[in-house]
Amino acid sequence: MAPAKSSAQKNLYSVILPTFNERQNLPIITWLLDRTFTKEKLDWELVIVDDGSPDGTQDVAKQLVKAYAPHVQLQPRTGKLGLGTAYVHGLKFAKGNFIVIMDADFSHHPKFIPQMIAKQRAGDFDIVTGTRYAGDGGVYGWDLKRKLTSKGANIFADTVLRPGVSDLTGSFRLYKRAVLEKLFESTDARGFTMQMALAVTAKSKGLSIGEVPISFVDRVYGDSKLGGEEIVEYAKGVLQLWWTT
């Protein structure tokens, strides 16, 4: 009789990766994910959610599905429908009992995933979030204006909401699957405010959140998706959460 697997070996980590015009970045981030999980001997999968990229991202993704089978799947959508709904869409197809959400543009390096997993295991946290603003975390490649904008946004949200999370707008996180499903049911936020809404809602429900310092690096290829409209949306989202939580 074969020996029983440990609970750690039974875990499957599903990475949900929203993409829009990430043709150049996608092959490299996929290779890094494969290398990271293989080195750590962890079961994994990658769910690519592409919003109808006109640059050929889906063609590249289809090649990656074949090259990394059975670890990669493509679940496209017909248009640019937003970051938050991309995570909801990807979760429908993810098979893992743990969910990793991250960006496809190298802002989030897969090398931090093993640290996030170790943190989760050590404290049985419901959520582990990468933080730019605690420990030896940091931001690289941004000019002073953007750094001040990001830091100011976090200070504003922390002052108003008191969530107890150092990087409220961070989008590099590890969730227990059941926890993420319940949080999606509990909040309607689906835009750039979604990360903040999920963290605040989690705290209000008494869920545990661990933090791992990360190095955030500005994207290598392509253009940032963040603009003035998203900043206004963020400010409105903070006030709405303050009013409703």
N, C-alpha and C positions, 0 to 999 in steps of 0.2 A: 504493500500500500504506500502510495506517495505521501510524503509528509504534508500536513496541513499548512497552508500559507498563513503568514501573519497578517494582521489587519492592515498593516502598512502596505504590504504587497498587493492587497486587494483594491487599494485606492486607485481610481482613475482620475487624472487631472485633465480637464477639458479647457483649452485656451480658446476663448472667443475673441476673434480679431476682426473688427470692422475695418473696411478698406474703402477708400475713394481716391483713385489716381495714385496707387502705390505700386505700380508695375516694377519700378527699380528696387524698392525696398523689400517687397514680399519674398523673393527667393532667399535673401540673406537672413531675414528674421526667421524664416522657416528652418533654414539650416542651423541657426543658432539654437532654436528650440529643440530640434532633433538632437543636437550635440549635448545640450544641457540635460535633457531628460534621460538620454541613453547613458551618459556618464554617471548619473545618479541612480540608474536602474529603476526608474519610475515609469509606470504606465501612463501614456498620454495620448491626446488627440488635439488636433487643431481644427477649429471651425471658422472658416473664412466667410465673412458676411460682406459681400461687395454690393455697393449701391449704384450699379450701372455705370461703372467708371468708363469714360470714353478713351482712356489711354491704353487699353489692352490689359488691364489688371486681371480680368477674368480669364483671358487666354493663358496668362502666366499661371494663374491659380489652377487651371485644369491640368497643366503640365506637372505642377507640384502634387496634385492629387495622385497622379500615376507614379511619380518618382518616390513618394513617401508612403505609398499604400502599406497598410490600411490606416495610417495615422492622420491623414488630412482629408477634409471634406469641404466642398464649396457649396454655400447656400446663398445664392445671389438674390437681389431684389431689383425691381424694375426702375428705381430712381433714387435720388438722394433724399432719403426719408429720415435721416437724423441718427445721431450716435446712440441715444438711449434706446430707441426702438430696434437698433441693430443688435444690441445685447439681448433684448427680449426675443427677437427672431432667432438668434443663435442658440439660445438656451433650449428652444424647442427641439433642436437636433442634437445637442450635446448629450453624451452618454455618461459623463463622469459624475461622481459623487462630490467632487470638488471642482469649482469653476474659477479660472483665472481670466481676468479682463485686463487688457493692456493695449497700447497703441502699436501700430505697425511701422512707425517711422524711426525706430531706434531711440526714441525718447526714453523708452523703458527697455533696459537690457535684460534678456532672459537669465543672465547669471545671478540675478537677485531672487529668482523663483525658489531655488533650494533653501535659501535663508527664510523665505516666507513660509515654506512648508515646514521647516524645522520649528519656526516660531509657533505655528498653528498647533503642531503636535505637542510641543512643550507645555502650552497653556490651554489646549483644547479650545482655542479661540473660534468664535463663529465667523469672524472676518479678520484678515490680516491685510493691512494697507501699507504700501510703500510711501515713505514720507521724505520730502525734500527739506523739511524744516526742523528736524530733530537729529540728535547724534551727529554722525559724520555725513549726513545727507547734504545734497547741494544741487545747484542748478548751473549748467555750463552751456555757453553758446548764446545766451540771451544778453541783450544790451541792458543798461541800467534801467531804462524806462519800463521794459517788460518785466524785469525782476521786481521792481517796485509795485507794478500793477498786480502781479501775482501774489506777492507778499501782502499787499494792502487788501486784496480780496479775501485772503484767509483771515487777516486780523479783523476785518469788518464782520465776516461771518462768525468768527469765534466770539467777538464781543456781543453780537446780537443773539446768537443761538446757544453758546456755551456747550458745544458738543463733546469737548474733551478729546478731540482729535487734532493733531498738529498740522495736518495737511488735508484740509477738508475738500479741496478741489482735485486732489490726486486721483488719477484714473488707472492706477496699477494696483490691483487688489486680488486677493484670494478669498473666495467665499465657500462655505459649506453650501452645497447645492440647495438643500431644503430651505436654508436661510435666505438665499437670494430669491428663490421662488416666492417666499412669503413677503419679502420686501417689495418685489415688483407688484404684488397684489395690494400692498399698503400705500403706495405712492403713485401719483399720476405724472410726476416729473419725468420727462423723456429727452430733454435737450441737454445743453451743457450744464444745467443745474442738477442733473440726475445723480451724479456722484455725491454731491453735497446732500441731496435729499435722502439718499440711501443711508449715509452715515448718521444723519440726524435722526431718521426714523429708527435705525437700529439701536441707537442709544436710548431713545424714548421707550423702546420695547425691552430694555434691559439686556440686550445682546452684547457680547464681549468683542472688543476690537483690539487687536495687537498691532504694533507698528514695527516696521523694519526700515532703517535709513537707506535711501537709494540715491544714486547719482542720476539726475535728470539731464539729458543732453538734447539740445535742439535738433530738430530733424535734419537728416543728411541730404535727402532728395525731396523735391516737391515743395508745396507751399502750405503754410499754416492754415488751418480751418477756422481759427479764432479771429473774429472781427468785432467791430463796434456793436453790432446787434447782439452778439453773444454776451458781451459785457453788460449791456442793459438787461438782457434776460437773466443773467446771474444775479444782479442787484434785486430785481423783482422777485426772483426765487428765494433769496435770503429773507426778504420781508414776508413773503407768503408763508414760508416755513415757521418764521417767528410767530405769525398770527395763528397758525393751525396746530402747532405742537406745544 
